[in-house]
Amino acid sequence: VQVCAWCVGEYGDLLVSQPPAEDEEVQVQPNASDVVDLLDEMRRDTLATIVTREYIVTALMKLTTRFQTYDLLVERIKDVLAQYKDSISVELQQRACEYTNLFQWDPIRPAVLERMPPLDEEQLKKKSMKD
């Protein structure tokens, strides 16, 4: 679930912008609301650990920059963050507070939450040969 949350946070916009492959058996095209619904459902699951919720909150925050044109979804994500401002988990509470404060810095928020850069395999090979 944590890997899924991370991937959706990084690439959720591609889920809604890319048409399904023609060779796929099930042709489903999710929309932005479907993506947020999925993460929210995972977050509310009674079996979700605190760490899993941390991944989901981070993924939701990243989606605020991926789905910028969906004001209602961004407001919904802000509401989710507000729920964790008083969490007994200090890590979850801190993330919620920091992410909420990040909305005051809209000009830099997309840069702070940009995608992870791709792995440079050549550089990794060179580094491993030195070791």
C-alpha positions in Angstrom: 0.0 0.0 0.0 2.9 2.4 0.8 4.5 1.8 -2.6 1.1 2.4 -4.3 0.6 5.6 -2.4 4.1 6.8 -3.3 3.6 6.0 -7.0 0.1 7.7 -7.1 1.6 10.8 -5.4 4.4 11.0 -7.9 2.5 10.0 -11.1 -1.2 10.4 -10.3 -1.6 13.0 -13.0 -0.4 10.4 -15.6 -3.2 8.1 -14.5 -5.8 10.6 -15.6 -4.0 12.0 -18.7 -2.8 8.8 -20.4 -5.4 6.7 -22.2 -5.4 3.0 -21.3 -3.2 0.8 -23.5 -5.2 -0.9 -26.3 -4.0 -4.4 -25.2 -5.3 -4.1 -21.7 -8.3 -6.3 -20.9 -10.1 -3.7 -18.9 -10.3 -0.2 -20.4 -10.7 2.1 -17.4 -9.9 5.8 -17.5 -9.9 7.2 -14.0 -10.4 10.9 -13.3 -8.7 13.1 -10.7 -11.5 12.5 -8.3 -11.1 8.8 -8.6 -7.4 9.0 -7.7 -8.1 11.1 -4.6 -11.0 8.8 -3.6 -8.6 5.8 -3.8 -6.1 7.4 -1.5 -8.7 8.6 0.9 -10.2 5.1 1.1 -6.8 3.6 1.8 -6.2 6.3 4.4 -9.5 5.6 6.2 -8.9 1.8 6.2 -8.8 0.5 9.8 -5.8 -1.6 9.0 -3.7 1.3 7.7 -0.7 1.9 9.9 0.5 5.4 10.9 3.4 5.0 8.5 1.0 4.1 5.7 -1.1 7.2 6.5 2.1 9.3 6.4 2.7 8.0 2.8 -0.9 8.8 1.9 -0.9 12.3 3.3 2.3 13.0 1.4 0.8 11.6 -1.8 -2.3 13.7 -1.4 -0.1 16.8 -0.9 1.8 16.0 -4.0 -1.4 15.7 -5.9 -2.3 19.3 -5.0 0.4 20.3 -7.5 -0.4 17.6 -10.1 -4.2 18.5 -10.1 -3.9 22.3 -9.7 -6.9 23.0 -11.9 -9.2 20.9 -9.6 -10.0 23.4 -6.9 -12.5 21.2 -5.1 -10.0 18.4 -4.9 -7.4 20.7 -3.5 -9.9 21.9 -0.8 -10.8 18.3 0.0 -7.1 17.5 0.5 -6.7 20.5 2.7 -9.6 19.1 4.8 -7.8 15.8 5.1 -4.7 17.6 6.3 -6.7 19.5 8.9 -7.8 16.2 10.4 -4.2 15.3 11.2 -3.2 18.6 12.8 -4.1 17.2 16.2 -3.0 13.6 15.6 -1.4 11.7 18.4 1.3 10.7 16.0 3.8 13.4 16.1 5.2 12.6 12.6 1.7 12.7 11.1 0.8 15.9 13.0 4.0 17.6 11.9 3.5 16.6 8.2 -0.1 17.9 8.3 1.0 21.2 9.8 4.0 21.7 7.5 1.9 20.8 4.4 -0.9 23.1 5.4 1.6 26.0 5.9 3.1 25.2 2.5 -0.2 26.4 0.9 0.9 30.0 2.0 3.8 29.6 -0.3 2.0 28.8 -3.6 4.7 30.1 -5.9 7.3 27.6 -4.5 4.9 24.7 -3.6 5.2 23.0 -7.0 9.0 23.1 -6.8 9.0 21.7 -3.3 6.6 18.9 -4.3 8.0 18.1 -7.8 8.6 14.6 -9.0 11.6 12.6 -7.9 14.3 12.8 -10.6 14.9 9.7 -12.6 17.8 7.4 -11.6 20.9 8.0 -13.6 22.1 4.5 -14.2 25.4 5.5 -15.7 26.3 7.6 -12.7 25.3 4.8 -10.4 27.5 2.3 -12.3 30.5 4.7 -12.1 29.9 5.1 -8.4 29.6 1.4 -7.7 32.9 0.7 -9.7 34.7 3.2 -7.4 33.5 1.4 -4.3 
